[in-house]
């Protein structure tokens, strides 16, 4: 099939930076890639706050989009994604009347018990519903705020000069109290929080309007969903592992899967009427940073010199029986008080090699345990694991343990800026009739470094920055 359209632009409005890609719709190649800090952070107004200047975000995004559309007049559509959970108070004309409150904003923490008693439910700290509740009950909500918007949806509305803000289902779900099966907000609970208008929820892979230069802009989607779209070419037979500072495991299932409920995984709306099941660990790569800091400190104390701790760790051969390490050093989302541990220490195994491979096993096992019965997605012989994240990039042990534990090949997308590329894929789908063409678009626009199984141990030890794929 030949898709209509030439180039599509993907825009990712992150917590600290804005990333853009211009993608060739016909072969999936990047014509342009850029990531730049937006410098929109504001000093906190209360303890635990995380706020940003929406005018700075808009000015930066508008200039980048305008300049790229001039540089590449062949751009036929724009897709937008970005930071989830945050909110922005706006007035009836769609103008910002306060700071943007990001997903890191912790002001709702002290209101958790009150929210539970009043609403009969709570949302995680940082979700927009909780932030709005805290602003309302503390009397700090801007008086002339008549509505709220998530940050990517507000930017898309401003770029298209719309007073009405339209957001995607994934972003709507991320701010809280959203009924995924109905595709609408839980108006009863939101009305109990504040008398305020919520964003309009748009249809997946459709357009909300056009920029001043006439380029159509797609309904925005969450960065979690966008990243999965750009990383997994075959969602029905793959599971995604992303291990950076934290760890994340994701897979797509039909919307009616076990009534979208799972004891550990969070069920989030996904383009095409499906659900994205997501499990998140709070340590992930932080565990390796902790171990690397210890290695670096020992080296400095020994001779005062600096070393590359990750290169040193990657050179350690895998022991037959690594230490048993619980890497929940920062707790879990369900129980922040949990702490990690190192068990089974003996005179023969308290070595750096046993620690390193034990840490890797602990990080991987925590994520695999979250999957539960969903691990059956990997039963077909053609199934695979899509991997990403800087911790997986630099740790031979993580990649090796993951491949060994699940017995499936690892595939690493060879394109950068996955979230922005996912937004571009949605824009391409909007150009070509909607979500029905997503599978073919993903197959065309996602390329992997290679598709084979993990290499031998000897080769693994040589590859400190290559994937364990042949």
N, C-alpha and C positions, 0 to 999 in steps of 0.2 A: 504494500500500500504506500502511495506517495501522499504525505501529509501536506495540507495547504499551509502556507507561511514559510518564511525564510529564517529569520532570527527571532529568538525570544529572550527577554531579559528577566533574570531572577534577582530579587532584592531580599536580603536577609537583615532585618533590623534586630541585631543582637543586644545583649545587655551592655556591652562596652564598645562594640564596633558595628559598622555597616559593611556587609559583603555583597558584591554584585558579580554576576556572571552573564555573559552574552553567549547563548548557545545556538549552534547551527541545528535547526530542526530536522534537517535531512539525515545527518550522520551522528548527531549528538556531541560533536566536538566543541570545545570552548574557543570562542573568538577573543574573549576578554575575561580576565579574572582580577578582582581587586578587593581588598579588605582594608578598611581604614577606621581608626578610632573616631567615635562621634563626639567625645568629650562633653556629654550632656549631663553628667552627674552633678547633683546639687548637694550642698551640705545638709546633713540630716536635720529634720525639724524636731524629731523626738528620738529617744533612745531606740536603737534597732531599726531606724528608718532607712529606706533606700529609695530615693526620689531622683527624678531627672527633669530637665527643662525641655518640654515638648517643642518649644519654638526652635531650639537648637537641633533637635532630631529632625523636624520637618525641613528646616533650611538646608541641612546637610543632605537629606534624602532627595529633596527636590532638585538641588544642584547636580547631584550625581546622576540622577535619572535624566534630567534635561541635557546634560553634557553628553551622556552616552547615546541618547536618541539622535542628537545632532551628529555625533561621530559615526553612528551606525543607523542611517536612515532606513535600512532594511528591517529594523526591529518592528515586528507586527503585533506583539503583545507583551504585557508585563505581568509577572507573577510576584506576589509579595508574601513573605513569611516573617517570622520573628519571635521575640521573646513572649512566652506564654504566661498566663496567670495575672499579669499586671493590669492596672486600670488607669484611666485618665478622666477626670471630671470635665464635662463640656457643657456649653449653653445650647439654647434652642437653634442657634445658627451653626452649630457644630464646631465652635471655636473653643479652644482650651481655656479653662478658667482656674486652673490649679496645676500643680506639678503632676508628672506621671509617676505612679507608684509601681515599682517593679516587683517581680516575683520574690526578690530578696527582702522585701519590706516585712519587718517582724512586729509591727505595732499591734496586730491582732492577737498576739500570744496571751496577753493579760486578760483578754475578753473571752477565752475559750469556754470557761464554765458558764459565763453569762449567756453566751450564744447557744450553748447546749440547752440551758434551761428555758430560754425564750423561744428558740426556733425548733427545738427538738432534734437538732443536728448541727454539726460543725463542718468546716472545710479546713484543709491544711493551712497552716500559717503561710502567708504570701499569696494565697488565692484572692482574687479581686473581691469576692463576696465577703470574705473575712476582713479585708482591708476597709471596704466600704462600711461594714458594721462598726469597726473601731472608730472610723472618722465620724460616723453619725452619732454614736453613743458618747464620744468624747467632745462633741460640739465643735469639731475642727473641719467639718466638711464645708467647702466653699459655698456661701449662701446662694450665689447665682448659678450653681450647678443644677441643671435640669435633667442631665443624662450622663451616662458613663460610656466609655468605649475602651476596648483593648487597644494596645498601642499600634500594632500593625494595621488594624482596621481603620483607626483614626488617620494614619498616614495615607492609606489608600483613598479615604474620603476626601482628604485635603488635596491630594494629587489630581483627583477627578472633580474637584469643586462641588462635592455633594454635602449638603447639610445633614442628610441621613447617613448614619454609619452602618455599613453592612459587613458582617464578619462571617467566617467559616464555622462549621460545627465544632471542629477541633479547638479553635480558639474560644468559642462560646463555652464549651465544656470546661476549659482550663480556668475560667474565672469563677466557676462554682455554681452549684444548684442548677444544673442543666440536665434535662430529661433526654438522654441519648436516643431512646427508642421513639420518642415523639418528635425529636428534633427541635425542641423549644425549651425556654427557661422555665424553671419551677416558679411561676409568678407568685404563688402563695407565700413562699419563703422570701423571695426578693422584695415583695411589698411590705413584709414585716421588717425588713432591714431599713428601707428608706423609700420615700416617694420619689422615684427617679426612673427615667426611661432607659431601657436596655438596648443594646445594639440589635439591629435587624439581622436575622440569621439567613444567609443566602444559600443558594443551591451550589453544590460542589462543582468546580470547573465551569463557572459562568462569569460574565463580566459585570462589574459594578458601574462602569462608566469609562470615560476617556480622558486622557491628559489634555492640557491646553494645546498640544501639538497633534492631538487626534489619535494617540495610541491607546488601545483598550487595556484596561487594568482588571485582572482576575480577582475574584473573591479571595481574600487572604486566608491562609491556613497556618496552623501552629508549626513551629520549627521541628518538633518531634515527628509529626506526620510527614513534613516535607523531607526531612533527612532520610526517613525510611523509604519514601518514594524514590529517592535518588540513589539508594544503596542496595536495594533488593529487586533484582530483575524478575524473580519468580516468587511472589509472595506466598503462593499456596504450597511451596515446598522449600522454604528457607526460614531460618531464624537469625535475627540480627543481634550481634554482641558489639556494644560500643563501650570501651573502657578507656576513659581519660582520667580526670581528677576523681570522678565517681565512676560507677559501673551501671550499665543499662542493658537489659535484654528485651527484645521486642519481637512480636509476631502478629500477623494479621489473621483474623478469623471472620466467619460470617456474623452478621449483626445479631442473630438469635442464639449465638453460642452460649450455652448454660446461662441464658437470661442476662448475658453480659456481666455475670458475677464470678469472681475468682477470689480465693482466700488471700492471695498475696498480690497478684498482678492488678494494675489499674486498667480498666477498660475505657478507651478513648475513641470517639468517632474518627473514622478514617474515610477519605474520599472514595466514593462509589458505594456508599451504604454499608460499609464493613466496619469492623472494630479493630483497633490497634491495642493489643494487650502489652502492657509495659511494666517491667519490674526494675526497680532502681536500688542499688547499694550506695551507701554514703561514703565508703572508703575507696574501693577500686584502686586507681593509681596513687591515691594518697598513701596507701600502705607501702608501696614501693618507694615513694618519696621519703617516708619515715626510715626505711631500711637504708636507703642511699645516703641520707644525712648521717646516720651512724657510721657507715663505711667512710664517708668523707671526714668525719670528725676524728676517727681513729687514725686515718692517714696523715691528717694535719698534725696531730699530737705526736705521731711517730717521727716524722722528719720535716714537718712544717710545709710540705709541698701539697699542691692540689692535684687531684686525680679526677678522672671521669668515672664516677661510681657506677653508672649504669653499664659502661663497657666492662668494668671489673666484675660486676654481677653476672653479666651475660656470658662471661668466660667460664663460669663455674659448671662443671659437669653435673648431670642429674644423678642424685643418689638413689639407691634402690628404695629406701624408705625415708622420705623427707619427714620433717617434724610436722605434727598436726597443729596447724595455725588457724585460729578463728580470727578473721581479719575485720570484724565489725568494730574497729577501733573508735569510730564516730557514732556508734549505735545504728539504729535503723529508723526509717520513717515512722514505723508503728511503735517503736520503743527506743527513744533517743538515749535512754539510760544504759542500754546494753553496752558492754565493753568487750574487746577481743581478748584472746589468750593464746599462749603457746604451751602445748601439752606434750607429754611423753619425752621430756628431756632426760637424756642419759649421758654417761661419760663418753659414749662413742658417737653421739649424734649432734652435740651442740657445736655445730660448725656453721660457717657462713653459707656453704653450699646447701646444707639441710634447711637453714632458715630461708634462703632465697626461693628454693623450690617449694618449701612449705607455704610461704606467702602466696606464691602463684597459685598453688592448689586451693588455698583458702578463698582467694578472690574469685576464682572460676566456680568453685563448688557453691558459694553463696548464690551466685546468679543462676546456676543450673537448678538448684533446689527450688527457686522461685517458679520455674516452669511447670513443675508437677507433671500432670498427664499431658500437657501440651508438648512435651519432648517427643511425642509420637509424630509430630510434623516431620521429624528427621528420619522416620522409618523407611520411606521409599529410597531406593538405591540412587536416584538422581538428585536427592536433596543435598543441601549444603548449608554452611554457616557464613553469613556475610559479616565481615569484621571491619571495625574502624576505631579511631581513638589513639591518642599519643602514647598511652601506656601499652597498648597492644603493638604499636609501631616499634617501640624500643625494647620490649621484653620478649626474648626468645622463649623463656619459661612459660609465660602466659599463653602464647600461641600453641606451644607444644602440648601443654596440659589440656587446653580447650579441644584441640584436635583428638587427643587421646581419649578424653572423657566421653565425648559424643560420637567418636568414630566416623566423622564426616569431614569432607574437605573444607578448607577455609578459602574464602574468596574476598579479595580486597578491591573495592572500586578504585579505578586509577584516576578518577577526576576529583579535584578538590572542591571545597565549599558545597558540601552535600545539601545543606538546607536551602541555599540560594538556587541550586540546580533543581531541587524538588519543586520550588516555586515556579521555575521555568517550565518544568514538565506539566504542571497544572495549567499554566498559561497556554501551553501547546495543546492540551486537551480541550480547553475552552475554545480555541480556534477551530478545532476539528470535531465539534459536536458534543463534547462532554466526557464523562468518566468512562464510557464504554471503550474508548480507545486507549485508556491508560496502560493496560497490559502490553500492547504493542509498542507504545511510546517508551515504556520502561525497558523493554527488551532491546529497543534500538539505541536508547540514549545512555544505557549503563554498560560499561565495559569493565572487566576485572583484569587484574594484573596477570593472573593465570588461574587454572582451575584444578590443579592436581593436589594430591595428598601431601601431608607433612613429610619433609625430607629426613634423611638419616640423622642420628644424633651428631655425627662428625660434622655434617654440613650445617646443622643448626648452630653449632658453636662458632662457626665462621660468620654466620649471618646475624650480626648484631642490629642491623637496621633494615633487614629484608624480611618479608613475610616467610612463614614456614610452608611455602607452596612450591611445587615444581611444575 
